[in-house]
Amino acid sequence: MTGVLAMGAAPPLGAHQVQLLLLQIGVLLLLAFCLGRLAVRCGLPAVVGELSTGVLLGPSVLGATAPGLADRLLPSAPEQAHLLDAVAQFAVVMFVGVAGSQMDMGMVRRRRGVLAKVSLSALLVPLGLGVAAGFLVPRALMGDSAQRPVFALFLGVALSVSAIPVIAKTLTDMRLMHRNVGQLTLASAAVSDAVAWFLLSLVSTMAVGALTAGDIGLALLSLAGFVAVMAFVGGPLVRGVMRRVNRVGDANTAAATAAIVILLGAAACQALELEAVFGAFVAGVLISSTVDERLLAPLRSVTLAVLAPLFLATAGLRVDLTALADPAVLLAGAAVLALATLGKFAGAYLGARLGRLGHWEGIALGAGLNARGAVEIVVATVGLRLGILTTATYTIVVMIAVATSVMAPPLLRRAMNRIEQTAEESLREAGTAPRGSDRVRQPLPETPIMADERKTP
């Protein structure tokens, strides 16, 4: 009761805070839409333009050229910034959950051996290269309180992560979610990122000098326990609820139920000190095999048209590329970027070839998994907060996030143009391929956003 009373006694948001938040969201969406359309006209996926929105409105461009305007539109006051962050968190959780709901778990189960090889190889190769580079980086690029082993392991983790949200948006923009490579890319990103977040939690504990065997065991138990509970408890529960939703046949009920499942999955994962987007993705996967996809079409349209661009636009607001004006920082950044790209490509390609996939399939997996996006920015923020990174190395890691997200789409398109579409993929694209054990998806009614996508190159 005390918590309820305290909540009721909390002062409401001021009129200026509300007005500024609405203005921020409106401006971000407007610019993200315009730049996304511009990117499409240039033959690039919309994600490239949407991710550039935050860079243009953040300290890299607007903050450097018109600091007064930038401070009025995006003030650094925590109480205002946190409001926009909260909206962005909701947006990314919903988007990743909706992306998970498009997974074909039947195909993933059939190719679980390939998935394991690609996921582990795409994680371990860049991790090893990053750790090795961490022992060679000049001391000037390390945080004042950072020890060399901690810094090296942190750099390895930073180079090994992928970004499920950016990968999902790229695959959606390029209409590749129905392709086997697209499904494997997203599933591999989820697996490798789960391990990467686990490693990041260990590095964070090492940075404050308190890592014990119990901490490692607890982190492993949390990760394994979450997946097990979602599979053996959450799975039957979600299937039961979604069967009822299917019988009702109402899109509003389906959208609300799916959103609840995604948000609760994200909250449970965050409560275990894992990344919320991983929980949202797992929740989306549970939904994927239980609900008639036609009922989720309205939710997917709103998520793709509004929430995903809004998240990508806000992700770039923390990017400050002005530090790259220092030639030494720029040179170091170029070297680390090359190492990060080589490591992810080599790891994914090696895993694909070990899994008996073709040459171009390996290239496509490497291109897709190379996108690091906002996940890399989050990792960099953690490193800066713990004193592992300096401002210069933080900028380098952020540059990697932006550069890899922009280079992924054209490389992915070139590779996919050389991979023939299978009959199974054609059925999946039409919405008639079986996905999971509970249902067969029916063809979707074409929504305005889908019709617009068909016109894009």
Salt bridges, closest charged atoms under 4 A:
GLU50 OE1 - LYS169 NZ 2.99
ASP85 OD2 - ARG318 NH2 2.73
ASP104 OD2 - ARG428 NE 2.86
ASP173 OD1 - LYS169 NZ 2.82
ASP292 OD2 - ARG294 NH2 2.73
GLU293 OE2 - ARG435 NH1 3.77
GLU293 OE2 - ARG441 NH1 2.28
GLU376 OE2 - ARG372 NE 3.88
GLU424 OE2 - ARG110 NH2 2.26
GLU424 OE2 - ARG428 NH2 3.28
GLU425 OE1 - ARG179 NE 2.85
GLU429 OE1 - HIS178 NE2 3.73
ASP438 OD2 - ARG243 NH2 2.62
GLU446 OE2 - ARG454 NE 2.49
ASP452 OD2 - ARG37 NH1 2.89
